[in-house]
Amino acid sequence: MRIFIAIKVPDSIKEKIFKLQKNLDIRNIRWVASQNIHLTLKFLGEVPEKQIEAVIEAIKSSTQKSKPFDISFEEIGGFPNSKQPRVLWVGIKEGKDKLIELMQNLNKEFSSIGFETESRKPAPHLTIGRIKKVESLKLKVEKIKTTSFLTEQVYLIKSELTSQGPIYTDIKEFKL
């Protein structure tokens, strides 16, 4: 089962991101569908069904260490950089430190049950598009001011890849 841990984003913010996507003039990009926009905390990849219970316990342990917090978004950028991005993202304004702490807690819990530790420093973001063919791009700094929303839960989500794009199914919700 292909799974990941994420925070869901309110529809009002997804609508702002959809409008931003429509206004950006970028070739060779595959936009993330608005219904699939989420904030990934940890991607686990293919996990055998027999390990799902251990995954659930690790998430429970991590989320019990966090309290609900506010998140807001502000500007767009690109990975690996803004001149030749492969991924376009919306960055976090409010709640970044809390997100990093939660991601580090998850990493620690999953490392203790045999999952690979993420070597890169956590960089919480919303992926909004993937560029198929990298060309030199002048990505002007766009602002996307959003109101904050209270994050009270995270989700374990199953991802099924199809030719029309991924289909996400909630497996379990965890309260902070």
Backbone as a ProteinNet text record, in pm:
[ID]
protein_1_A
[PRIMARY]
MRIFIAIKVPDSIKEKIFKLQKNLDIRNIRWVASQNIHLTLKFLGEVPEKQIEAVIEAIKSSTQKSKPFDISFEEIGGFPNSKQPRVLWVGIKEGKDKLIELMQNLNKEFSSIGFETESRKPAPHLTIGRIKKVESLKLKVEKIKTTSFLTEQVYLIKSELTSQGPIYTDIKEFKL
[TERTIARY]
85.1	0	90.2	65.7	144	77.5	150.1	87.1	174.6	108.4	178.1	95.9	158.8	94.6	84.1	-35.4	-55.6	-154.9	-152.9	-252.4	-338.2	-468.3	-560.3	-575	-597	-607.9	-754.6	-806	-946.4	-973.9	-1097.2	-1138.1	-1113.5	-1129.5	-1109.8	-965.1	-869.6	-729.8	-703.7	-765.1	-751	-801.7	-910	-964.7	-865.8	-799.7	-698.4	-582	-542.1	-430.7	-470.9	-594.5	-643.6	-640	-682.2	-677.9	-534.1	-443.3	-301.9	-247.7	-280.6	-234.7	-281.2	-406.6	-461.8	-390.6	-341.1	-277.2	-128.5	-67.5	74.7	90.9	172.8	195	323.3	310.1	426.9	399.2	494.8	479.5	528.6	481.1	527.7	505.5	396.3	369.8	245.1	248.5	131.1	88.1	-24.4	-74	-133.9	-117.5	-182.9	-329.6	-418.2	-562.6	-598.5	-687.5	-718.8	-766.5	-841	-888.1	-773.8	-657	-543.1	-439.8	-463.1	-365.5	-369.5	-253.3	-238.3	-95.5	-70.6	62.2	120.6	214.3	273.8	369.1	350.1	439	546.6	506.1	601.4	544.2	626.5	589	652.1	570.9	621.6	642.2	575.2	588.9	512.6	561.7	497.3	523.8	417	427.1	341	397.5	317.8	202.5	89.9	-29.9	0.9	92	122.6	192.6	245.9	314.6	222.7	101.8	11.9	-16.3	-31.8	-59.1	57.9	180.5	298.2	304	265.4	259.4	159.4	42.4	-63	-13.5	52.9	104.6	211.4	297.1	401.5	338.9	235.4	167.8	99.5	32.1	-34.4	64.5	178.2	280.7	329.3	347.5	395.1	290.7	166.8	62.4	25	45.8	17.1	113.9	227.5	326.9	298.1	199.8	169.2	30.1	18.7	-111.3	-157.9	-289.6	-338.4	-266.7	-246	-177.2	-228.6	-203	-247.2	-142.5	-192.2	-107.3	-163.4	-72.9	-111.4	-1.5	-33.7	58.7	84.5	201.1	232.6	283.7	392.5	450	479.8	505.1	540.4	690.8	739.6	880.4	895.6	1019.4	1044.2	1158.2	1150.2	1258.9	1320.2	1445.8	1550	1577	1534.3	1549.9	1445.4	1434.4	1331.2	1366.4	1492.3	1531	1503.8	1524.2	1496.8	1422.1	1300.4	1227.2	1172.5	1168.9	1101.2	966.1	960.2	838.7	807.6	681.4	636.7	562.9	585	523.2	475.9	388	344.5	403.6	472.9	542.5	455.4	499.2	430.1	470.5	373.5	402.8	390.9	271.7	245.2	243.2	307	304	421.6	518	631.1	709.9	740.1	817.2	743.5	612.6	532.1	528.9	519.6	520.5	653.3	762.5	895.1	909.4	862.8	868.8	788.1	667.9	584.2	651.5	710.2	779.6	899.9	972.3	1086.6	1040.8	930.4	875.5	836.4	772.5	734	858.4	957.4	1080.9	1145.3	1148.9	1208.3	1130.1	997.2	914	929.6	930.5	940	1078.7	1179	1314.6	1323.2	1251.5	1255.7	1185.1	1102	1036.5	1091.2	1209.8	1278.5	1263.2	1195.3	1184.2	1308	1342.8	1459.1	1436.8	1539.6	1533.6	1555	1472.7	1487	1613.7	1703.1	1831.8	1821.9	1728.7	1715	1639.9	1671.3	1598.1	1453.7	1355.9	1216.3	1190.3	1116.8	1079.3	930.4	846.2	701.7	653.2	567.7	517.7	398.1	325.8	219.2	270.4	279.4	317.3	195.9	216.9	104.3	125.6	247.8	272.7	407.4	416.7	542.4	575.6	695.8	736.8	800.1	742.8	787.2	923.2	939.1	1064.4	1118	1229.3	1284.2	1344.8	1299.3	1356.2	1390.6	1471.9	1501.8	1371.8	1343.4	1215.6	1240.1	1182.3	1189.1	1062.1	1072.3	958.1	949.7	858.1	845.7	781.6	822.5	772.3	626.6	542.6	399.1	364.2	275.2	227.1	89.1	62.6	-69.8	-102.6	-158	-190.8	-316.8	-307.5	-425.4	-451	-575.4	-605.7	-551.9	-526.3	-475.2	-591.5	-557.6	-657	-597.3	-683.4	-639.6	-620.8	-500.4	-468.5	-489.4	-587.5	-618.8	-596.1	-573.4	-553.3	-463.3	-405.8	-329.5	-393	-361.4	-424.6	-320.1	-349.3	-275.2	-356.2	-290.5	-362.2	-299.9	-386.5	-344.5	-346.5	-244.6	-233.8	-231.3	-330.2	-333	-303.2	-197.6	-160.4	-240.9	-302.4	-377.7	-331.7	-372.4	-334.2	-398.9	-507.3	-572.5	-517.8	-422.4	-366.5	-391.6	-333.5	-348.4	-488.9	-529.2	-654.9	-616	-660.5	-626.3	-745.6	-717.3	-819.9	-768.9	-848.3	-810.8	-815.1	-709.8	-707.4	-746.2	-686.3	-713.2	-682.2	-758.3	-738.5	-681.4	-587.9	-523.6	-536.1	-589.4	-604.8	-471.7	-442.5	-324.8	-359.5
-117.3	0	124.4	216.5	341	444.2	490.4	577.1	696.9	797.2	915.2	976	1066.6	1135.7	1282.3	1341	1477.5	1554.8	1685.9	1777.6	1823.2	1820.6	1865.8	2017.4	2077.2	2222	2257.7	2363.1	2402.2	2439	2418.2	2448.3	2594	2686.2	2828.8	2854.7	2785.8	2801.4	2729.5	2612.8	2541.8	2627.6	2701.4	2789.6	2899.8	2959	3062.7	3004.9	2884.5	2820.8	2790	2744.6	2716.3	2843.1	2955.6	3083.4	3121.8	3099.3	3128.5	3042.5	2913.6	2823	2873.3	2917.1	2964.9	3090.5	3172.1	3299.1	3286.1	3174.3	3155.4	3101	3166	3125.5	3043.8	2912.7	2823.7	2706.4	2680.8	2569	2440.4	2330	2196	2166.3	2214.7	2189.9	2104.4	2017.7	1938.4	1990.6	2062	2120.4	2012.5	2028.6	1940.2	1980.4	1882.8	1909.6	1965.2	2063.3	2130.7	2033.8	1929.4	1835	1753.3	1751.2	1673.1	1756.6	1885.5	1969.7	1940.4	1911.2	1878.1	1912.2	1910.1	1937.7	1804.7	1749.4	1619.9	1637.4	1555.5	1555.1	1447.7	1333.2	1224	1130.6	1104.4	1008.5	875.4	772.8	641.2	548.1	574.9	489.8	360.1	256.2	124.3	58.5	28.8	-31.2	-157.6	-271.3	-394.9	-379.4	-440.1	-431.9	-472.4	-569.6	-617.8	-511.4	-404.8	-297.7	-180.1	-181.8	-67.3	-38.9	-142.3	-120.6	-49.3	-86.1	-18.2	126.9	151.6	288	371.3	315.1	384.7	419.3	325.7	351.7	461.1	462.6	565.1	703.8	711.4	840.1	885	790.9	822.7	880.5	816.7	861.5	1002	1029.8	1161.8	1270.5	1240.5	1343.5	1375.4	1281.8	1308.4	1410.2	1432.3	1527.8	1669.8	1685.4	1816.4	1863.6	1994.7	2057.5	2121.3	2144.7	2213.9	2348.6	2388.2	2515	2572.5	2701.7	2771.4	2762.3	2754.8	2754.3	2857.2	2929.9	3013.9	3004.4	3045.1	3034.1	3172.5	3187.8	3321.1	3330.6	3265.4	3289.4	3159.5	3170.1	3050.5	3047.1	2927	2906.9	2777.6	2735.7	2614.2	2533.2	2401.3	2309.9	2260.5	2247.5	2276.5	2425.3	2507.4	2652.6	2720.4	2851.4	2924.5	2950.3	2931.8	2955.8	2835.1	2714.6	2592.4	2493.2	2528.6	2442.2	2316.3	2210.4	2086.6	2078.8	2142.7	2143	2287.1	2328.3	2458.3	2435.3	2522.9	2506.7	2640.1	2630	2745.6	2726.9	2831.5	2823.8	2861.2	2817.8	2840	2975.3	3049	3174.3	3149.1	3117.5	3094.7	2944.5	2901.2	2760.9	2677.7	2739.8	2665.4	2589.5	2656.3	2590.6	2469.8	2483.7	2371.6	2255.4	2288.8	2184.2	2110	2184.6	2121.8	2030.3	2076.5	1994.4	1864.9	1875.9	1758.3	1663.2	1717.2	1634.6	1563.5	1632.7	1571.3	1461.2	1484.3	1380.6	1256.1	1277.7	1164.8	1090.3	1164.7	1104.1	1016.6	1068.2	995.2	866.3	876.7	758.6	653.6	698.4	603	541.4	615.7	562.1	447.7	461.8	358.8	228.9	235.5	111.3	66.7	118.4	66.6	143.6	256.5	337.5	425.1	455.8	539.3	680	734.5	870.4	968.7	1071.3	1177.4	1254.5	1263.4	1330.6	1482.2	1526.2	1670.8	1735.9	1862.9	1941	1955	1939.6	1953.3	2090	2088.4	2211.1	2204.3	2232	2219.5	2312.6	2258	2334.2	2260.3	2329.4	2268.6	2257.5	2138.6	2123	2160.2	2251.1	2292.9	2255.9	2215.2	2175.9	2109.4	2025.3	1957.8	1989	2036.1	2074.9	1954.8	1916.3	1796.6	1816.7	1927.7	1955.1	2086.9	2077.6	2196.6	2287.9	2410.3	2514.9	2629.6	2718.2	2835.3	2911.8	2949.2	3011.6	3128.2	3239.1	3352.8	3346.2	3282.4	3268.1	3392.8	3481.8	3602.9	3566.4	3634.2	3603.5	3645.3	3546.7	3569.6	3556.5	3638.4	3627.7	3564.2	3482.3	3423.7	3431.8	3541.6	3560.8	3480.6	3401.1	3325.5	3355.1	3337.7	3345.1	3216.3	3220.3	3099.2	3003.8	2878.4	2779.5	2696.6	2650	2571.2	2425.9	2376.1	2237	2156.7	2068.3	1988.3	1839.5	1800	1658.5	1638	1518.4	1475.1	1344.6	1308.6	1192.1	1096.4	968.1	865.4	841.6	858.5	856.1	753.9	680.7	584.4	656.2	633.7	696.7	588.3	591.8	499.3	579.7	542.4	613.7	560.2	652.1	616.1	705.4	672.7	755	893.4	908.5	1038.6	1116.9	1060.8	1125.2	1040.3	1079.6	998.7	1007.7	899.3	895.9	875.2	969.2	962.9	914.1	822.9	768.7	776.6	838.4	845.4	705.7	673.3	546.6	572.9	677.7	708.9	853.8	911.3	1050.1	1045.5	1137.7	1145.9	1287.1	1302.1	1433.7	1477.2	1605.3	1661	1687.9
0	0	0	-92.4	-103	-12.8	90.8	190.7	227.6	285.2	336.4	449.3	523.4	635.5	596.8	615.9	567	652	629.7	684.4	567.9	586.7	481.6	488.2	373.1	359.3	332.7	397.6	375.7	229.1	186.6	49.2	11.3	105.4	74.1	29.7	87.5	49.3	-83	-101.4	-228.9	-344.2	-321.9	-426.3	-462.4	-362.5	-389	-469	-435.5	-506	-649.7	-670.6	-805.4	-891.3	-833.6	-907	-939	-844.5	-867.4	-981.7	-981.1	-1087	-1223.6	-1231.9	-1359.1	-1408.1	-1315.9	-1352.5	-1384.1	-1349.5	-1377.9	-1519.6	-1597.5	-1736.1	-1743.6	-1723.2	-1721.7	-1816.4	-1906.2	-1999.7	-1935.7	-1990.4	-1950.5	-1802.7	-1750.2	-1607.7	-1592.3	-1494.3	-1457.6	-1321.1	-1319.5	-1195	-1104.9	-976.6	-880	-876.6	-890.6	-886	-748.7	-747.1	-619.6	-512.1	-549.9	-448.2	-388.2	-454.7	-404.9	-331.1	-315.9	-246.6	-96.7	-42.5	100	140.3	268.5	320.7	369.2	294.1	330.1	447.8	549.5	665	650.7	595.3	573.5	467.8	364.9	261.3	298.2	308.8	349.2	230.9	119.5	1.1	17.6	-48.3	-43.4	92.3	163.7	296.8	299	340.8	348.8	449.4	417	503.5	647.8	665.2	800.2	885.1	820.9	894.5	927.5	878.6	895.3	1043.3	1122.9	1266.1	1333.7	1300.8	1356.2	1308	1184	1128.8	1207.6	1231.9	1307.4	1447.4	1513.2	1648.2	1647.3	1545.6	1535.7	1515.5	1433.5	1412.1	1540.4	1607.3	1734.7	1834.4	1847.7	1941.1	1905.3	1776.6	1731.8	1752.1	1719.1	1726.8	1871.5	1962.8	2103.7	2162.8	2095.1	2143	2092	2005	1945.5	1983.9	1995.3	2021	1890.2	1875.1	1755	1737.7	1612.7	1583.3	1452.1	1432.7	1312.2	1201.9	1077.5	958.9	860.8	795.9	682	577.5	455.1	342.2	285.8	217.6	170.5	28.1	-8.9	-140.9	-212.3	-343	-417.6	-442.3	-463.1	-493	-569.8	-589.3	-664.4	-607.5	-625.5	-591.6	-721.2	-740.9	-643.2	-627.6	-725.3	-712.8	-800.8	-791	-864.1	-1010.1	-1049	-1188.5	-1277.8	-1224.4	-1299.6	-1210.4	-1171.8	-1078.2	-1145	-1069.1	-1110.9	-1038.9	-922.2	-841.4	-802.5	-818.4	-769.1	-638.8	-542.6	-411.3	-355.3	-256.8	-178.4	-39.7	8.4	136.4	255.1	369.5	496.2	553.1	603	673.3	823.7	867.8	1010.2	1037.5	1146.3	1187.2	1139.5	1073.8	1016.9	1124.3	1235.7	1342.4	1399.1	1417.4	1470.7	1371	1241.8	1139.1	1137.5	1144.7	1145.5	1267.3	1381.4	1503.3	1485.7	1428.5	1404.9	1305.2	1199.7	1101	1163.6	1250.8	1318.2	1413.8	1484.8	1572.9	1493	1378.2	1293.2	1244.6	1201.1	1151	1259	1380.9	1493.2	1522.5	1527.8	1555.2	1445.2	1319.4	1209.4	1198.4	1236	1237.1	1339.2	1452.2	1556.7	1515.7	1409.9	1364.2	1227.8	1193.4	1075.8	945.8	946.8	825.6	812.4	688.6	662.3	717.1	779.9	832.9	719.4	716	615.9	646.9	550.3	574.1	555	470.1	447.7	562.4	584.5	683.8	636.6	725.9	684	619.7	509.4	438.7	408.7	508.8	487.2	375.9	287.7	172.7	112.9	26.7	-53	-195.7	-249.4	-389.3	-473.7	-571.4	-656.8	-803.7	-840.3	-978.5	-994.1	-1098.3	-1130.8	-1276.4	-1299.5	-1433.4	-1501	-1616.5	-1687.1	-1753	-1822.5	-1893.1	-1840	-1768.5	-1705.3	-1810.6	-1809.2	-1893.1	-1800	-1848.2	-1767.7	-1748.1	-1628.5	-1596.2	-1503.2	-1533.7	-1442.3	-1358.3	-1244.7	-1156.7	-1071.7	-1110.3	-1030.4	-898	-795.6	-662.5	-654.8	-642.2	-629.7	-482	-439.3	-301.8	-305.4	-208.7	-194.1	-46.6	-8.1	133.6	165.7	269.4	312.3	459	494.9	637.2	698.8	826.7	890.5	918.4	932.8	973.6	1085.4	1173.3	1288	1245.2	1263.7	1233.4	1360	1356.2	1474.3	1453.5	1327.5	1300.8	1179.6	1174.2	1057.8	1010	886.7	825.3	770.1	782.7	711.5	584.9	469.1	341.4	247.7	180.3	78.4	-56.1	-138	-269.3	-376.3	-465.2	-578.7	-703.8	-775.1	-896.4	-1013.6	-1089.8	-1209.3	-1324.1	-1444.3	-1559.7	-1554.2	-1478.8	-1462.5	-1343.2	-1273.2	-1155.1	-1032.2	-919.4	-797.7	-739.2	-675	-599.6	-454.3	-368.6	-227.1	-146	-52.8	34.9	178.5	265.7	407.1	468.3	542.1	615.7	760.4	819.1	960	988.7	1080.4	1126.1	1267.5	1295.5	1427	1480.5	1600	1663.3	1724.6	1712.7	1780.3	1924.8
[MASK]
++++++++++++++++++++++++++++++++++++++++++++++++++++++++++++++++++++++++++++++++++++++++++++++++++++++++++++++++++++++++++++++++++++++++++++++++++++++++++++++++++++++++++++++++

